[in-house]
Amino acid sequence: MDKFVGWLNEVLWSPPLIIICIVVGLFFSFATRFLQLRLIPDMLRQMFQGKSSDAGISSFQALSVALSGRVGTGNIAGVATAIGLGGPGAVFWMWLIAFVGAATAYVESTLAQIYKVKQDGEYRGGPAYYIEKGTGMRWYGVVFAVATIISLTFLMPGVQANAIAEGLNNAFGMNKILTATIIAVLLGIIIFGGVKRIAGVAQFVVPFMALGYIIVALIIILMNFSEIPAVFALIFKSAFGAEATFGGIIGSAISWGVKRGIYSNEAGQGTGAHAAGAAEVSHPAKQGLVQAFSVYIDTWFVCSATAFMILFTGMYSTKAPDGTYLANKMGTADPGPQYTQAAVESVLPGFGSGFVAISLFFFAFTTIMAYYYMSETNVAYLTRGKNNRWAILAIKIVSMAAVFYGCVKTSEVAWAFGDTGLGIMVWLNIIAILILMKPALVALKDYERQKREGKDPVFDPEPLGIKNADYWVEKKTEDKQEVS
């Protein structure tokens, strides 16, 4: 079984997927006339506009929930791995994939809004919903939903929890069973409070955790201010094979930078679309723009913070494909959180280990919260029109159990199965958004037209020729009745 899962992961996460993600991102960039550059001011405005309602969460809450999923252990461990195996040049390719990925995030998040539903008094949306409504193939949506539930309920929460337990144990000697109990109880308190509580916690925790992490990175940069030109030169030269030390691994720089960039910012995976579908907005493009910017926050800000801490202090080792060291400041230590710990310790002695452990706690715990929300959304999709109380209760209990077990003991098999589930999600979602991109592009044109006319854009799918956007049609009818 282990060999089969390993082989399946190699197929799912093979170079063709990396190439497809880049090509799709570039295609959407041209199709939207590079909205990720043109509309940055709009993105920033939309982040803080719109309020929550009885059925939906605010744009900022949706951004926070999406960032909960995007910003995780990969922002610490993933970046270190990219530098360790691809050299400093991998950082440039992470930046580039975030740039093109922002256009992909716009498309999937706008689709989630267009095809969202009001179910059990709450907005629900995401790939399973837009796959069914946009393509008419329910079986396609069911496959996505099942892959998501298996991966994000049974497997990945435990893996994230294990990172928390290991970090706290290494930094403070904290007993793993105690950690497991605390995390499981905290998770239960939050998820039993429903989507609104998850969004409330996310909007409070996520900005502070990201800001605190970035501030420490800025302190390290300021303390090594004279190295700024050299570090940026190292990143750009290494990215294109122009730096003597790392010139021979340009292929690894591209591969690891793109791979870790996709894994971290999740553009194209469909995960951020779940939160986007729950937002209360007057036009789908508004939330699409917000989620496009969330990719920048994840990679350009948080991942860059990790990269700068490591590179400005020189606390990394990089291996060539043949196993020889091109740079070796960290000895035989595997690329991961210890690179960041050593970087912070070298500048702020006695602070690094604990700081990274606490950062890992917040990054991973908020990711677990986001995993639960996505799982619940897909359970709701599968049980529409039925009493799903017991099904929702079951995934709450399973998520808590997976967290507890993962803290105490997790395995490479769990990682492998989780990667398989995520890989299936990416393939299914990428194909779906290529098929369904037209409504998202039409929505962008409609949004920009109304903005030029000085209006606050309001969405009406029927004149635009967008079918099966049932929520918006019903909303228009209700609004007319209220006016009359």
C-alpha positions as CSV (number, residue, x, y, z in Angstrom):
1,M,0.0,0.0,0.0
2,D,2.8,2.4,0.9
3,K,4.5,1.9,-2.5
4,F,1.2,2.4,-4.3
5,V,0.4,5.6,-2.4
6,G,4.0,6.8,-3.1
7,W,3.6,6.1,-6.8
8,L,0.2,7.8,-6.9
9,N,1.7,10.9,-5.3
10,E,4.5,11.0,-7.8
11,V,1.9,10.9,-10.6
12,L,-0.4,13.5,-9.0
13,W,2.3,15.9,-8.1
14,S,4.5,15.3,-11.1
15,P,6.1,18.0,-13.3
16,P,3.0,18.1,-15.6
17,L,0.9,19.5,-12.7
18,I,3.5,22.2,-12.0
19,I,3.6,23.2,-15.6
20,I,-0.3,23.2,-15.8
21,C,-0.6,25.4,-12.8
22,I,1.9,27.9,-14.3
23,V,0.3,27.8,-17.7
24,V,-3.3,28.1,-16.3
25,G,-2.1,31.1,-14.1
26,L,-0.5,32.8,-17.1
27,F,-3.6,32.2,-19.2
28,F,-5.9,33.7,-16.5
29,S,-3.5,36.6,-16.1
30,F,-3.8,37.5,-19.8
31,A,-7.6,36.8,-19.9
32,T,-8.1,39.2,-17.0
33,R,-5.6,41.7,-18.4
34,F,-3.4,41.1,-15.3
35,L,-6.0,42.1,-12.7
36,Q,-3.4,41.1,-10.1
37,L,-1.6,44.3,-11.0
38,R,-4.3,46.6,-12.3
39,L,-6.8,46.1,-9.5
40,I,-4.5,46.0,-6.4
41,P,-6.2,49.2,-5.0
42,D,-9.6,47.6,-5.5
43,M,-8.4,44.5,-3.7
44,L,-7.3,46.5,-0.7
45,R,-10.6,48.4,-0.6
46,Q,-12.7,45.3,-0.9
47,M,-10.9,43.6,2.0
48,F,-12.5,46.0,4.5
49,Q,-15.8,46.6,2.8
50,G,-19.0,44.6,3.4
51,K,-20.5,43.4,6.6
52,S,-21.5,40.0,7.8
53,S,-25.2,39.0,7.8
54,D,-27.3,36.3,9.4
55,A,-26.4,34.0,6.4
56,G,-22.9,35.1,5.5
57,I,-19.6,36.4,6.8
58,S,-17.8,39.6,5.9
59,S,-15.2,40.0,3.2
60,F,-12.5,40.4,5.8
61,Q,-13.7,37.3,7.7
62,A,-13.7,35.3,4.5
63,L,-10.2,36.5,3.8
64,S,-9.1,35.5,7.3
65,V,-10.7,32.0,7.0
66,A,-9.0,31.5,3.6
67,L,-5.6,32.7,5.0
68,S,-6.1,30.3,7.9
69,G,-5.9,27.5,5.3
70,R,-3.2,29.1,3.2
71,V,-0.8,30.2,6.0
72,G,0.3,27.0,7.7
73,T,3.4,24.9,8.5
74,G,4.4,25.2,4.8
75,N,5.2,28.9,5.3
76,I,7.9,27.8,7.7
77,A,9.0,24.3,6.7
78,G,8.1,24.6,3.0
79,V,10.2,27.7,2.4
80,A,13.2,26.1,4.2
81,T,12.8,23.0,2.1
82,A,12.7,25.0,-1.1
83,I,16.0,26.8,-0.1
84,G,17.6,23.6,1.1
85,L,16.9,21.7,-2.1
86,G,16.6,24.5,-4.7
87,G,18.9,27.2,-3.3
88,P,18.1,30.9,-2.7
89,G,16.8,31.2,-6.3
90,A,13.7,29.1,-5.3
91,V,12.4,32.1,-3.5
92,F,12.1,34.1,-6.8
93,W,10.1,31.3,-8.3
94,M,7.8,31.2,-5.3
95,W,7.1,34.9,-5.8
96,L,6.4,34.3,-9.5
97,I,4.0,31.5,-8.9
98,A,2.1,33.7,-6.4
99,F,1.8,36.4,-9.0
100,V,0.3,34.2,-11.7
101,G,-1.6,32.2,-9.0
102,A,-3.5,35.4,-7.9
103,A,-5.4,35.3,-11.2
104,T,-6.3,31.7,-10.7
105,A,-7.5,32.5,-7.1
106,Y,-9.7,35.2,-8.5
107,V,-11.4,32.8,-11.0
108,E,-12.1,30.0,-8.5
109,S,-13.2,32.4,-5.8
110,T,-15.5,34.3,-8.1
111,L,-17.0,31.1,-9.3
112,A,-17.7,30.1,-5.7
113,Q,-19.7,33.3,-5.3
114,I,-21.6,33.0,-8.5
115,Y,-22.7,29.5,-7.8
116,K,-23.1,29.7,-4.0
117,V,-26.3,28.5,-2.3
118,K,-28.2,29.5,0.8
119,Q,-28.4,26.2,2.8
120,D,-29.7,25.8,6.3
121,G,-29.6,29.6,6.8
122,E,-26.0,29.9,5.7
123,Y,-24.1,30.6,2.5
124,R,-22.2,27.6,1.1
125,G,-20.0,27.5,-1.9
126,G,-16.8,26.0,-3.3
127,P,-15.6,23.7,-6.0
128,A,-18.2,20.9,-5.5
129,Y,-21.0,23.5,-5.8
130,Y,-19.6,25.3,-8.9
131,I,-18.6,22.0,-10.5
132,E,-22.2,20.7,-10.3
133,K,-24.0,23.9,-11.2
134,G,-21.5,25.0,-13.9
135,T,-21.0,21.7,-15.6
136,G,-24.2,19.8,-14.7
137,M,-22.1,16.8,-13.7
138,R,-23.0,16.0,-10.0
139,W,-20.7,13.0,-10.0
140,Y,-17.8,15.3,-10.6
141,G,-18.7,17.4,-7.6
142,V,-19.2,14.3,-5.5
143,V,-15.8,13.0,-6.3
144,F,-14.3,16.4,-5.3
145,A,-16.3,16.5,-2.1
146,V,-15.3,13.0,-1.0
147,A,-11.6,13.6,-1.7
148,T,-11.8,16.8,0.3
149,I,-13.5,15.2,3.3
150,I,-11.1,12.3,3.4
151,S,-8.1,14.4,3.1
152,L,-9.1,17.4,5.4
153,T,-11.0,15.5,8.1
154,F,-9.2,12.2,8.5
155,L,-5.6,12.9,7.5
156,M,-4.3,16.4,7.3
157,P,-5.5,17.7,10.7
158,G,-3.3,15.2,12.5
159,V,-0.3,16.0,10.4
160,Q,-0.6,19.7,11.3
161,A,-1.2,18.9,14.9
162,N,2.0,16.8,15.0
163,A,4.0,19.8,13.8
164,I,2.5,21.8,16.8
165,A,3.3,19.0,19.3
166,E,6.9,18.6,18.0
167,G,7.6,22.3,18.1
168,L,6.3,22.8,21.6
169,N,8.1,19.7,22.8
170,N,11.4,20.8,21.3
171,A,11.2,24.4,22.5
172,F,9.6,24.0,25.9
173,G,9.7,20.2,26.7
174,M,5.9,20.2,26.7
175,N,4.3,16.8,27.0
176,K,2.6,15.7,23.8
177,I,-0.5,14.2,25.5
178,L,-1.0,17.6,27.2
179,T,-0.6,19.4,23.9
180,A,-3.0,17.0,22.2
181,T,-5.6,17.5,24.9
182,I,-5.4,21.3,24.8
183,I,-5.5,21.5,21.0
184,A,-8.5,19.1,20.8
185,V,-10.4,21.0,23.4
186,L,-9.7,24.4,21.8
187,L,-10.7,23.0,18.4
188,G,-13.9,21.6,19.8
189,I,-14.9,24.9,21.4
190,I,-14.4,26.7,18.1
191,I,-16.0,24.3,15.6
192,F,-19.0,23.6,17.8
193,G,-19.7,27.3,17.6
194,G,-20.3,27.0,13.9
195,V,-19.0,29.0,10.9
196,K,-19.5,32.4,12.5
197,R,-17.2,31.4,15.5
198,I,-14.6,30.0,13.1
199,A,-14.7,33.3,11.1
200,G,-14.6,35.3,14.3
201,V,-11.5,33.5,15.7
202,A,-9.8,33.7,12.3
203,Q,-10.3,37.4,11.8
204,F,-8.8,38.0,15.2
205,V,-5.9,35.5,15.2
206,V,-4.7,35.5,11.6
207,P,-3.8,39.2,11.2
208,F,-1.9,39.2,14.5
209,M,0.0,36.0,13.9
210,A,1.1,37.1,10.4
211,L,1.9,40.6,11.5
212,G,4.0,39.4,14.5
213,Y,5.9,37.0,12.2
214,I,6.6,39.6,9.7
215,I,7.8,42.1,12.3
216,V,10.4,39.7,13.6
217,A,11.6,39.2,10.0
218,L,11.8,43.0,9.6
219,I,13.9,43.2,12.8
220,I,16.3,40.7,11.4
221,I,16.5,42.5,8.1
222,L,17.2,45.9,9.8
223,M,19.9,44.3,12.0
224,N,21.5,43.1,8.7
225,F,20.6,46.2,6.7
226,S,23.9,46.3,4.8
227,E,23.2,42.8,3.4
228,I,20.0,43.8,1.6
229,P,21.6,44.3,-1.9
230,A,23.6,41.1,-1.6
231,V,20.6,39.0,-0.5
232,F,18.4,40.2,-3.3
233,A,21.2,39.8,-5.8
234,L,21.7,36.2,-4.5
235,I,18.0,35.4,-5.0
236,F,17.7,36.8,-8.5
237,K,21.1,35.5,-9.8
238,S,20.4,32.0,-8.3
239,A,17.0,32.0,-9.9
240,F,18.5,32.2,-13.4
241,G,21.7,30.3,-12.9
242,A,23.9,33.4,-12.9
243,E,25.3,32.9,-9.4
244,A,28.5,30.8,-9.3
245,T,27.6,28.6,-6.3
246,F,24.1,27.7,-7.2
247,G,24.3,28.0,-11.0
248,G,24.2,24.3,-11.5
249,I,20.8,23.7,-9.8
250,I,18.6,26.2,-11.7
251,G,16.2,23.3,-12.5
252,S,15.9,22.5,-8.8
253,A,15.4,26.2,-8.0
254,I,12.5,26.4,-10.4
255,S,11.0,23.0,-9.4
256,W,11.1,23.5,-5.7
257,G,10.2,27.2,-5.8
258,V,7.1,26.5,-7.9
259,K,6.1,23.3,-6.0
260,R,6.4,24.9,-2.6
261,G,4.7,28.1,-3.8
262,I,1.7,26.1,-5.1
263,Y,1.6,24.1,-1.9
264,S,1.7,27.1,0.3
265,N,-0.6,29.7,-1.4
266,E,-3.0,26.9,-2.6
267,A,-4.1,28.9,-5.7
268,G,-5.9,26.4,-8.0
269,Q,-6.5,23.8,-5.2
270,G,-10.0,25.2,-4.5
271,T,-9.5,25.5,-0.8
272,G,-9.8,29.3,-0.6
273,A,-12.9,29.1,-2.7
274,H,-14.8,27.5,0.2
275,A,-14.4,30.6,2.4
276,A,-15.1,32.9,-0.6
277,G,-18.5,31.3,-1.2
278,A,-19.6,32.1,2.4
279,A,-19.0,35.9,2.1
280,E,-21.8,38.5,2.0
281,V,-21.0,40.7,-1.0
282,S,-23.1,42.5,-3.7
283,H,-21.0,41.2,-6.6
284,P,-18.9,37.9,-6.9
285,A,-15.9,39.8,-8.3
286,K,-15.5,41.6,-5.0
287,Q,-14.6,38.4,-3.2
288,G,-12.6,37.1,-6.1
289,L,-10.4,40.2,-5.8
290,V,-10.0,39.8,-2.0
291,Q,-9.0,36.2,-2.4
292,A,-6.5,37.1,-5.2
293,F,-4.8,39.4,-2.7
294,S,-4.7,36.6,0.0
295,V,-2.2,34.8,-2.3
296,Y,0.1,37.8,-2.1
297,I,-0.2,37.9,1.7
298,D,0.6,34.2,2.0
299,T,3.6,34.2,-0.3
300,W,5.0,37.7,-0.8
301,F,4.6,38.6,2.9
302,V,4.7,35.5,5.1
303,C,6.8,33.1,3.0
304,S,9.1,36.0,2.2
305,A,9.5,36.6,6.0
306,T,10.8,33.1,6.5
307,A,13.1,33.3,3.4
308,F,14.5,36.6,4.6
309,M,15.2,35.4,8.1
310,I,17.1,32.4,6.7
311,L,19.0,34.2,4.0
312,F,19.9,37.3,5.8
313,T,21.5,35.3,8.6
314,G,22.9,32.6,6.3
315,M,21.4,29.9,8.4
316,Y,20.8,27.3,5.7
317,S,22.4,24.4,3.8
318,T,21.7,23.6,0.2
319,K,22.3,20.3,-1.4
320,A,22.9,19.5,-5.1
321,P,21.0,16.6,-6.6
322,D,24.1,14.4,-6.2
323,G,24.1,15.0,-2.4
324,T,27.0,17.4,-2.3
325,Y,26.6,20.6,-0.3
326,L,26.7,23.9,-2.2
327,A,26.3,25.8,1.1
328,N,26.5,24.2,4.5
329,K,25.8,26.4,7.6
330,M,23.3,24.0,9.2
331,G,25.3,20.8,8.9
332,T,23.2,17.6,8.5
333,A,20.0,19.2,9.9
334,D,17.0,18.5,7.6
335,P,15.5,21.7,6.0
336,G,12.6,22.8,8.1
337,P,11.6,24.9,11.2
338,Q,15.1,24.5,12.6
339,Y,16.5,26.7,9.9
340,T,14.2,29.5,11.0
341,Q,14.9,28.8,14.7
342,A,18.6,29.0,14.1
343,A,18.2,32.2,12.0
344,V,16.2,34.0,14.8
345,E,18.5,32.6,17.5
346,S,21.6,34.0,15.7
347,V,20.2,37.5,16.0
348,L,18.0,37.3,19.1
349,P,19.6,34.6,21.4
350,G,17.2,32.6,23.5
351,F,14.2,33.7,21.4
352,G,14.3,31.7,18.2
353,S,13.2,28.3,19.3
354,G,10.2,29.4,21.3
355,F,9.2,32.0,18.8
356,V,9.1,29.5,15.9
357,A,7.3,27.0,18.1
358,I,4.6,29.5,18.9
359,S,4.4,30.6,15.3
360,L,3.9,27.0,14.3
361,F,1.2,26.7,16.8
362,F,-0.9,29.6,15.4
363,F,-0.1,28.8,11.8
364,A,-1.0,25.1,12.1
365,F,-4.0,25.5,14.5
366,T,-5.7,28.1,12.2
367,T,-5.1,25.7,9.3
368,I,-6.8,22.9,11.2
369,M,-9.8,25.2,11.7
370,A,-9.9,26.0,8.0
371,Y,-9.7,22.3,7.2
372,Y,-12.7,21.6,9.4
373,Y,-14.7,24.4,7.7
374,M,-13.9,23.1,4.2
375,S,-14.8,19.5,5.3
376,E,-18.1,20.7,6.7
377,T,-19.0,22.6,3.5
378,N,-18.4,19.4,1.5
379,V,-20.5,17.4,3.9
380,A,-23.3,20.0,3.5
381,Y,-22.9,19.6,-0.3
382,L,-23.4,15.8,-0.1
383,T,-26.3,16.0,2.3
384,R,-28.4,18.8,0.7
385,G,-32.1,18.3,1.4
386,K,-31.4,15.9,4.2
387,N,-30.9,16.1,8.0
388,N,-27.2,16.4,8.2
389,R,-26.9,17.1,11.9
390,W,-25.3,13.7,12.6
391,A,-23.0,13.8,9.7
392,I,-21.7,17.3,10.8
393,L,-21.3,16.0,14.4
394,A,-19.4,13.0,13.1
395,I,-16.8,15.1,11.3
396,K,-16.4,17.4,14.3
397,I,-15.6,14.3,16.5
398,V,-13.3,12.8,13.8
399,S,-11.4,16.1,13.4
400,M,-10.8,16.3,17.1
401,A,-9.7,12.7,17.3
402,A,-7.4,13.1,14.3
403,V,-5.8,16.2,16.0
404,F,-5.3,14.3,19.3
405,Y,-3.9,11.2,17.6
406,G,-1.7,13.3,15.3
407,C,-0.1,15.1,18.3
408,V,0.9,11.8,19.9
409,K,1.7,9.8,16.9
410,T,1.4,10.4,13.2
411,S,3.0,8.6,10.3
412,E,4.5,9.2,6.8
413,V,1.5,7.2,5.5
414,A,-0.8,10.0,6.8
415,W,1.2,12.6,5.0
416,A,1.2,10.5,1.8
417,F,-2.6,9.9,1.9
418,G,-3.2,13.5,2.7
419,D,-1.0,14.6,-0.3
420,T,-3.0,12.1,-2.4
421,G,-6.3,13.7,-1.4
422,L,-4.9,17.2,-2.0
423,G,-3.5,16.1,-5.4
424,I,-6.8,14.8,-6.5
425,M,-8.5,18.1,-5.4
426,V,-6.0,20.1,-7.5
427,W,-6.4,18.1,-10.7
428,L,-10.3,18.1,-10.4
429,N,-10.4,21.8,-9.6
430,I,-7.9,23.0,-12.3
431,I,-9.9,21.1,-15.0
432,A,-13.2,22.5,-13.6
433,I,-12.1,26.2,-13.6
434,L,-10.7,25.9,-17.1
435,I,-14.1,24.6,-18.2
436,L,-16.0,27.2,-16.2
437,M,-13.8,30.3,-16.5
438,K,-16.2,32.3,-18.8
439,P,-18.7,33.3,-16.0
440,A,-15.8,34.5,-13.8
441,L,-14.4,36.6,-16.7
442,V,-17.8,38.0,-17.6
443,A,-18.3,38.9,-13.9
444,L,-15.1,40.8,-14.0
445,K,-16.1,42.8,-17.0
446,D,-19.5,43.6,-15.5
447,Y,-17.8,44.7,-12.2
448,E,-15.4,47.0,-14.0
449,R,-18.2,48.4,-16.2
450,Q,-20.3,49.3,-13.2
451,K,-17.2,50.8,-11.4
452,R,-16.6,53.1,-14.4
453,E,-20.2,54.2,-14.2
454,G,-19.6,55.3,-10.6
455,K,-21.8,52.5,-9.2
456,D,-21.3,50.1,-6.3
457,P,-21.4,46.9,-8.4
458,V,-24.4,44.7,-8.0
459,F,-24.6,41.3,-9.7
460,D,-27.4,40.2,-11.9
461,P,-26.6,37.0,-13.8
462,E,-29.5,36.9,-16.2
463,P,-28.5,39.8,-18.5
464,L,-24.9,38.4,-18.5
465,G,-26.1,35.0,-19.8
466,I,-24.9,33.2,-16.7
467,K,-27.2,30.2,-15.9
468,N,-27.8,28.3,-12.7
469,A,-26.7,31.2,-10.5
470,D,-29.9,30.5,-8.5
471,Y,-29.0,32.4,-5.3
472,W,-28.5,35.7,-7.2
473,V,-31.7,35.3,-9.2
474,E,-33.7,34.7,-6.0
475,K,-32.0,37.6,-4.3
476,K,-32.9,40.0,-7.2
477,T,-36.6,38.8,-6.9
478,E,-36.5,39.4,-3.1
479,D,-35.0,42.8,-3.4
480,K,-37.7,43.8,-5.9
481,Q,-40.4,42.6,-3.6
482,E,-38.9,44.6,-0.7
483,V,-38.8,47.8,-2.8
484,S,-42.4,47.4,-4.0
